[in-house]
Amino acid sequence: MPNFRQPSLAVIVPATDSPPTLERCLAALEHSSEPPDELIVITNPPGRGPAEARNDGAAQATSELLAFVDADVAVDPEALARLRAAFADDPALAAAFGAYDDAPADTGAVSRFRNLLHHHVHTDAAGPAATFWAGLGAVRRPDFVAAGGFDAERYTEASVEDIELGMRLRRSGASILLDPWVRGTHLKRWSLSSMVSTDMWRRGVPWMRLQLEAGRIEGSLNLGWRHRLSALALLGAIVFGIRAEGLEAALCVAAFLALNVRFYYLLLRRRGVLSALAGPFLHAVHHLSAILSVPIGVGLHLRRRRSRGKRAPVVPVSAETDESRGLVAVEGR
């Protein structure tokens, strides 16, 4: 039977980059229907990456649940209550995360597109998950400690540190839940250049390297079958367009639009005709960034493997005493 005792919950907010949205983020947390038992905001020292800041906050917390909320997210009043309830209902649940809502704070076309895309993808993937999202998500303390926390050494800036943590949790057999009704409003303003840069260098390339290191390609969220087929259709449209094969290119464009019609309808319903018309173009840019990330990620992965293979071997040193010099050589491990 479900355990209705509500676990204690600490909210950890990484804010070492002095985000202008922090005040609104904290105000939303304070107005939660079930405020956190602990609220830990990491602002010092400035310039540290979110992975290290979150680890520091987790080390200070004493609650059963460690909830991570980005400083540019204003949580829904019921978000923390839903997180508590999910863990109370399932004692085996190790982690849970939510989604952006469908009402992003910034009204720019790129911001509306990018945030609604996140909302759409997470809503479609509700249920058991093979990944984790630290924008608005929680982990049981024992599972977080057992996994070793976020990899702050590898990820010194915002990247796929939450996805990597989710992969380690899943490899250990942990259960992860995506509940898209655990919602927050994204306060970030996106530009076209920041979207492309993030999609490629902070998400796509490091995500591709993670998949290669793991030896398998996950099919969750942005790597689901619909997104893979969309990327393939877009690539086909580009190739056939270059070859001046108009019919084939048109069929690929039609396939791309058909695969994503539900998302474009969401743009139309929530943000009007102009957003719906801009949607396919911005979506194509998003997918093209992902496509370019693949060869770059593969190249960096292979270069790293080659560089590791060329390292000079460590020669074990036998234990012996140099009496004339008073030194002891210890066998290398």
Buried (B, 14 or more C-beta within 10 A) or exposed (E): EEEEEBBBBBBBBBBBBEBEBBEBBBEBBEEBEBEBBBBBBBBEEEEBBBBBBBBBBBEEBEBBBBBBBBBBBBBBEBBBBBBBBBBBEBEEBBBBBBBBBBBBBBEEBBBBBBBBBBBBBBBBBBEEBBBBBBBBBBBBBEBBEBBEBBBBEBBBEBBBBBBBBBBBBBEEEBBBBBBBEBBBBBBBBBEBEBBBEBBBBBBBBBBBBBBBEEEEEBEBBBBBEBBBBBBBBBBBBBEBBEEEBEEBBEBBBEBBBEBBEEBBEBBBEBBEEEBBEBBBEBBBBBBBBBBBBBEBBBEBBEEEEEEEEEEEEEEEEEEEEEEEEEEEEEEEE
